[in-house]
Structure formats: structure tokens, C-alpha cells
Amino acid sequence: MAEQVVAIHPESTPDPKTLRWVISHRRLPFVGTVSSAPGLDELTGVVQKVTARTDSLLVTLAAGRSWQQDGSAVRSALGRALSETTRWQGGDDSRELDDDAALAMFATELIDGPIGEIARAHGGSIELVSANKGVVSVRMSGACRGCPAAAITMHQRLEHQLRRRFPDLREVVEVGGPVAARPLPLSLAPGRINHG
């Protein structure tokens, strides 16, 4: 079977032993510790831990190893692993995500990250209300509530970034005030950015 090419790129983290390998246009089979995966199994003694997130892998090197020395081997191993995700095995903390849970996690990461930073820079906030059947509902507050630029941010940035991670996204909608939305599991508590 020919290996599929998967686009990945590393990003630094506060821990110099750990890199966040961002994966484009590929959904991982679960979130949590990866205990076994083709390619990664060959890195015993090189990699201490691999943790799957919704759109990335956190890879921590073993003691005495460096990214300069081992980065190329890790990238190759990740490529092999990502071409065979059906063979991955998760650790005790790993869990599969249904479509709604995966969409909620993608939305939370964006709201807590780059999209929320835009809102914060303009004196507002965006809160995830729900993710249900391909529809993400958000509540905008502060300076974002009713702002035409916020609508552009929500639709052109949030929706575009979500669609890249979750192609089955139907739409992002803004809700006003309290709504009777399907509650998210406690492990997926809505992301919220507060601004002072």
C-alpha cells in the first residue's frame, strides 16, 4: 500500500523538548495519549510521549535527545503514522470523538486561540454555545456584540478555519442571550475568552 502524503509542520511550545506538530486536513482517530502507531513504534528511546489533539500531535523527546538530532526521524515517523491512523492504539486517557464533540473541540481551540485574540484585541469576546450536526453556535459579547467587523471575523475567519479542520461544517451562527442548546459534555466545556 502506498503511503499518503500528509501535510504537517512543527510549532514550538513552552517546553523545548515538546513540539506541536500541526496536521492539515486530517482528523485524528482519537484524542489523548498515543500508545502505539506504525512508524512511531520505531522511535523507542527517542520519543517519550505522543499526545493526539484534534488537529495536532504533541511530541515530547526522551531525555538526552534533541530536535536538531532527531527532528528529521520524528517527521518521517509521523508521516508513516498519519498514513495508517486506523492502526493507532490509545492510552488509558484516550477517547474517540463523535462528529459533534470533534467540531466542539476544533471550535474551542480557535476561540481560545487566534479567533479569540482578534475579539480580545477589539474589546470583545466569543463564546462557544454548542456544536450540533455541523452547526456551531457562538455568542458574541462586549464590543463584538452587534459589530459588523465581528460578523466578518466570525464568518470569514472562524467559519473558514473550522471548515479547513472539519469539512462537514454546515455553518457558524451567532445566538443572542441564553439559548436552549444541547449541553456539551463536561470534558468539552465551552471555551470562553473574557476581557477586562
Rosetta blueprint (number, residue, H / E / L):
1 M L
2 A L
3 E L
4 Q L
5 V L
6 V L
7 A L
8 I E
9 H E
10 P E
11 E E
12 S E
13 T L
14 P L
15 D L
16 P L
17 K L
18 T E
19 L E
20 R E
21 W E
22 V E
23 I E
24 S L
25 H L
26 R L
27 R L
28 L L
29 P L
30 F L
31 V E
32 G E
33 T E
34 V E
35 S E
36 S E
37 A L
38 P L
39 G L
40 L H
41 D H
42 E H
43 L H
44 T E
45 G L
46 V L
47 V E
48 Q E
49 K E
50 V E
51 T E
52 A E
53 R L
54 T L
55 D L
56 S E
57 L E
58 L E
59 V E
60 T E
61 L E
62 A L
63 A L
64 G L
65 R L
66 S L
67 W H
68 Q H
69 Q H
70 D H
71 G H
72 S H
73 A H
74 V H
75 R H
76 S H
77 A H
78 L H
79 G H
80 R H
81 A H
82 L H
83 S L
84 E L
85 T H
86 T H
87 R H
88 W L
89 Q E
90 G E
91 G L
92 D L
93 D L
94 S L
95 R E
96 E L
97 L L
98 D L
99 D H
100 D H
101 A H
102 A H
103 L H
104 A H
105 M H
106 F H
107 A H
108 T H
109 E H
110 L H
111 I H
112 D H
113 G L
114 P H
115 I H
116 G H
117 E H
118 I H
119 A H
120 R H
121 A H
122 H L
123 G L
124 G E
125 S E
126 I E
127 E E
128 L E
129 V E
130 S E
131 A E
132 N E
133 K L
134 G L
135 V E
136 V E
137 S E
138 V E
139 R E
140 M E
141 S E
142 G E
143 A L
144 C L
145 R L
146 G L
147 C L
148 P H
149 A H
150 A H
151 A H
152 I H
153 T H
154 M H
155 H H
156 Q H
157 R H
158 L H
159 E H
160 H H
161 Q H
162 L H
163 R H
164 R H
165 R H
166 F L
167 P L
168 D L
169 L L
170 R L
171 E E
172 V E
173 V E
174 E E
175 V L
176 G L
177 G L
178 P L
179 V L
180 A L
181 A L
182 R L
183 P L
184 L L
185 P L
186 L H
187 S H
188 L H
189 A L
190 P L
191 G L
192 R E
193 I L
194 N L
195 H L
196 G L
